[in-house]
Amino acid sequence: MIKLIALDLDDTLLDHAKKISPRARAAIRSAVQQGVAVTLATGRMYCSALPYALDLDLDIPLITYDGALIKCCQSGETLAHRPLEVQTAAQVLALFKERGWYIQAYVDDVLYVKERDEKARFYEGASAVAAVPIGERLYSLEGAPTKLFSIAEPQELLEICATVKAMFADRLHVVLSSSNYLEMINPAVNKGAALAFLAERLGVKQSEVMAVGDSQNDLEMIEYAGWGVAMANAREEVKSAANAVTNFNNADGVAEAIEKYVLQVGGCR
């Protein structure tokens, strides 16, 4: 029996217009009414994920920044925050400055960029968050970033990813959250560890957890969950790790998964 559902946002719960469908909304509402806890598990900032949680009337801690920040959506209480180590972050920023690669940083749930260029504006539009341009000060930030993030074309991003992994090895957890997005977080952080933390706090067994996602940064929570579900549009390694594959994000895949495996509409798993 599923007692906790963790849903990725982009390309999972959200359609291509960044909306939650009426069917998905109804399925989530029905699950909550049956006593199932539903949370969002996303690479997004807390302030970017919060409006979706409030729109769904959720009252549960949210897993944000790929698990680096777990924070309640109603009270605003922070349950866990694991930012990057300051020296490591400084060295990553120096590398990106030297190579001329795009990077943005998140400190205290504020998005910092060098300038509001095309990539920054694209991200602002995708996440509904305003970036704060700070020029060269981006490369000498005070405080520990919750996450560092790069945007590039797929081929360049693979090169960036390989370089960062080789140089920082066990000092960073580096994942592709899309073909254009690279996320760099504390090496102890991932959505799976965050989901395990939340499940324990809620008194939910691992076997009672369902997780739904599509990208590389969803892999650990798909593997952790007693019932891991991949979207039809998921990366192949996510599908391989999942117990089941649901429909596309633009075709109510999340609603289908909740109806089938939690509400048991049309039978049970």
C-alpha positions as CSV (number, residue, x, y, z in Angstrom):
1,M,0.0,0.0,0.0
2,I,1.4,3.4,-1.0
3,K,1.5,6.0,1.7
4,L,3.9,8.6,0.3
5,I,4.2,9.8,-3.3
6,A,7.1,11.9,-4.5
7,L,6.7,13.7,-7.9
8,D,9.3,15.4,-10.0
9,L,8.0,18.6,-11.6
10,D,9.5,19.4,-15.0
11,D,8.7,16.8,-17.7
12,T,6.9,14.7,-15.1
13,L,4.0,16.4,-13.2
14,L,4.2,19.5,-15.4
15,D,3.2,19.4,-19.1
16,H,5.2,21.3,-21.8
17,A,3.3,24.5,-20.8
18,K,4.5,24.1,-17.2
19,K,1.0,23.4,-16.1
20,I,-0.6,20.7,-13.9
21,S,-3.5,19.0,-15.8
22,P,-7.0,18.8,-14.2
23,R,-6.7,15.0,-14.3
24,A,-3.4,15.0,-12.4
25,R,-4.8,17.6,-9.9
26,A,-7.9,15.4,-9.3
27,A,-5.7,12.3,-8.8
28,I,-3.5,14.0,-6.3
29,R,-6.5,15.4,-4.4
30,S,-8.0,11.9,-4.3
31,A,-4.8,10.4,-3.0
32,V,-4.5,13.0,-0.3
33,Q,-8.1,12.5,0.8
34,Q,-7.3,8.8,1.2
35,G,-4.5,9.7,3.6
36,V,-1.6,9.4,1.2
37,A,1.1,12.1,1.6
38,V,2.2,13.7,-1.7
39,T,5.3,15.8,-2.0
40,L,7.3,17.4,-4.8
41,A,10.9,16.3,-5.4
42,T,12.5,18.7,-7.8
43,G,15.8,20.3,-8.8
44,R,14.0,23.6,-8.7
45,M,14.5,26.3,-6.1
46,Y,12.1,26.2,-3.1
47,C,10.6,29.5,-4.2
48,S,10.0,28.1,-7.7
49,A,8.4,24.8,-6.4
50,L,6.3,26.4,-3.7
51,P,3.5,27.9,-5.9
52,Y,2.8,24.4,-7.3
53,A,2.6,22.9,-3.8
54,L,0.3,25.7,-2.6
55,D,-1.9,25.4,-5.7
56,L,-2.3,21.7,-4.9
57,D,-3.0,22.5,-1.2
58,L,-0.2,20.3,-0.1
59,D,0.9,20.5,3.5
60,I,4.2,18.5,3.6
61,P,7.9,19.2,3.3
62,L,9.1,19.7,-0.2
63,I,12.3,18.2,-1.6
64,T,14.0,21.0,-3.6
65,Y,17.5,21.6,-5.1
66,D,17.6,17.8,-5.8
67,G,17.4,17.2,-2.1
68,A,19.8,19.9,-0.8
69,L,16.9,21.8,0.8
70,I,13.9,20.1,2.4
71,K,11.5,22.7,3.6
72,C,7.9,22.7,4.7
73,C,5.5,24.3,2.2
74,Q,3.0,25.7,4.7
75,S,5.1,26.7,7.8
76,G,8.3,27.4,5.9
77,E,10.3,25.4,8.5
78,T,13.6,24.1,7.1
79,L,14.2,20.4,8.0
80,A,17.5,19.9,6.2
81,H,19.9,22.0,4.2
82,R,23.1,20.7,2.8
83,P,24.9,23.3,0.6
84,L,28.1,22.9,-1.2
85,E,31.4,23.2,0.7
86,V,32.6,26.8,0.2
87,Q,36.1,26.0,-1.1
88,T,34.7,23.5,-3.6
89,A,32.1,26.0,-4.8
90,A,34.8,28.7,-5.2
91,Q,37.0,26.4,-7.3
92,V,34.0,25.4,-9.5
93,L,33.2,29.0,-10.1
94,A,36.8,29.8,-11.0
95,L,36.9,26.9,-13.5
96,F,33.7,28.1,-15.2
97,K,35.1,31.7,-15.4
98,E,38.4,30.5,-16.9
99,R,36.6,28.3,-19.5
100,G,34.0,30.9,-20.3
101,W,31.2,28.5,-19.5
102,Y,27.8,29.7,-18.3
103,I,27.1,29.2,-14.6
104,Q,24.5,30.4,-12.1
105,A,24.5,30.1,-8.3
106,Y,21.8,29.8,-5.6
107,V,22.4,31.2,-2.1
108,D,19.6,31.5,0.4
109,D,17.0,30.6,-2.2
110,V,18.1,33.6,-4.4
111,L,19.3,33.0,-8.0
112,Y,22.5,34.8,-8.9
113,V,23.9,35.3,-12.4
114,K,26.7,37.3,-13.9
115,E,24.3,39.1,-16.3
116,R,20.8,38.7,-17.5
117,D,21.8,37.3,-20.8
118,E,19.9,34.9,-23.1
119,K,20.5,31.8,-21.0
120,A,19.6,33.6,-17.7
121,R,16.4,35.0,-19.3
122,F,15.5,31.5,-20.6
123,Y,15.9,30.0,-17.2
124,E,13.9,32.9,-15.6
125,G,11.0,32.1,-18.0
126,A,11.2,28.3,-17.4
127,S,11.3,28.6,-13.6
128,A,9.3,31.8,-13.0
129,V,12.0,33.2,-10.8
130,A,13.8,36.5,-11.2
131,A,17.6,36.3,-11.5
132,V,19.8,38.8,-9.7
133,P,22.7,39.9,-11.9
134,I,25.9,40.7,-9.9
135,G,28.6,40.8,-12.6
136,E,32.1,39.5,-11.7
137,R,31.0,39.1,-8.0
138,L,29.4,35.9,-9.1
139,Y,32.8,34.3,-9.1
140,S,33.6,35.3,-5.5
141,L,30.3,34.7,-3.7
142,E,30.1,34.9,0.0
143,G,28.3,32.0,1.7
144,A,27.8,28.5,0.6
145,P,25.7,27.9,-2.5
146,T,22.9,25.4,-2.2
147,K,23.5,24.5,-5.9
148,L,25.5,25.5,-8.9
149,F,23.9,25.2,-12.3
150,S,25.1,25.4,-15.9
151,I,23.2,25.7,-19.2
152,A,24.7,24.8,-22.6
153,E,23.9,23.0,-25.8
154,P,23.9,19.2,-25.3
155,Q,27.3,18.4,-26.8
156,E,29.1,21.2,-24.9
157,L,27.2,20.2,-21.7
158,L,28.6,16.7,-22.0
159,E,32.1,18.1,-22.2
160,I,31.4,20.3,-19.2
161,C,30.0,17.4,-17.2
162,A,33.0,15.2,-18.0
163,T,35.5,17.9,-17.0
164,V,33.7,18.8,-13.8
165,K,33.4,15.1,-12.8
166,A,37.0,14.4,-13.5
167,M,38.3,17.5,-11.6
168,F,36.0,17.3,-8.5
169,A,35.3,13.6,-8.3
170,D,33.8,12.9,-4.8
171,R,33.5,16.6,-3.9
172,L,30.5,17.2,-6.1
173,H,27.3,15.3,-7.1
174,V,27.0,16.2,-10.8
175,V,23.8,15.3,-12.8
176,L,22.1,16.1,-16.0
177,S,18.5,17.2,-15.3
178,S,17.9,17.7,-19.0
179,S,19.9,17.8,-22.2
180,N,20.7,21.5,-21.5
181,Y,20.9,21.6,-17.7
182,L,23.8,20.5,-15.5
183,E,23.3,20.5,-11.7
184,M,26.1,20.5,-9.2
185,I,25.3,19.9,-5.5
186,N,26.8,18.5,-2.3
187,P,28.1,15.0,-2.9
188,A,25.9,13.6,-0.1
189,V,22.8,15.0,-1.7
190,N,20.3,13.4,-4.1
191,K,16.6,13.0,-4.3
192,G,16.8,9.4,-3.1
193,A,18.5,10.3,0.2
194,A,16.1,13.2,0.7
195,L,13.1,10.9,0.1
196,A,14.5,8.4,2.6
197,F,14.9,11.2,5.1
198,L,11.3,12.4,4.6
199,A,9.8,8.9,4.7
200,E,11.5,8.2,8.0
201,R,10.3,11.5,9.4
202,L,6.7,10.6,8.3
203,G,6.9,7.1,9.6
204,V,6.5,5.6,6.1
205,K,8.3,2.4,5.1
206,Q,10.4,2.3,2.0
207,S,8.0,-0.3,0.5
208,E,5.2,2.2,1.0
209,V,6.8,4.9,-1.2
210,M,6.1,5.7,-4.8
211,A,8.4,8.0,-6.8
212,V,7.7,9.3,-10.3
213,G,10.4,11.0,-12.5
214,D,12.1,11.3,-15.8
215,S,15.7,12.6,-15.6
216,Q,19.1,11.6,-14.3
217,N,18.5,13.5,-11.1
218,D,15.5,11.3,-10.5
219,L,17.4,8.1,-10.7
220,E,18.2,7.7,-7.0
221,M,14.7,8.3,-5.8
222,I,13.3,5.9,-8.4
223,E,15.8,3.3,-7.1
224,Y,15.0,4.1,-3.4
225,A,11.2,3.9,-3.8
226,G,9.4,0.7,-3.2
227,W,7.5,1.5,-6.4
228,G,9.5,3.6,-8.8
229,V,7.7,4.9,-11.9
230,A,9.4,6.4,-15.0
231,M,7.7,8.6,-17.5
232,A,7.4,7.5,-21.1
233,N,9.6,10.5,-21.9
234,A,12.2,9.4,-19.3
235,R,15.9,8.7,-20.0
236,E,16.6,5.1,-20.6
237,E,18.5,4.6,-17.4
238,V,15.6,5.8,-15.4
239,K,13.2,3.5,-17.2
240,S,15.6,0.6,-16.6
241,A,15.6,1.4,-12.8
242,A,11.8,1.8,-12.5
243,N,9.3,-0.9,-11.6
244,A,6.9,0.6,-14.2
245,V,6.7,3.1,-17.0
246,T,3.7,5.4,-17.3
247,N,2.5,7.7,-20.1
248,F,4.2,10.9,-21.3
249,N,4.1,14.1,-19.2
250,N,2.0,15.7,-21.9
251,A,-0.4,12.8,-21.8
252,D,-1.2,12.6,-18.0
253,G,1.4,10.1,-17.1
254,V,1.4,11.1,-13.4
255,A,-2.4,10.9,-13.2
256,E,-2.3,7.5,-14.8
257,A,0.3,6.3,-12.3
258,I,-1.6,7.6,-9.3
259,E,-4.8,6.2,-10.5
260,K,-3.3,2.7,-11.3
261,Y,-0.9,2.2,-8.4
262,V,-2.4,4.2,-5.6
263,L,-6.2,4.7,-6.2
264,Q,-6.3,1.3,-8.0
265,V,-8.6,2.5,-10.7
266,G,-9.1,-0.4,-13.0
267,G,-7.3,-2.8,-10.8
268,C,-4.1,-2.8,-8.7
269,R,-0.4,-3.6,-9.2
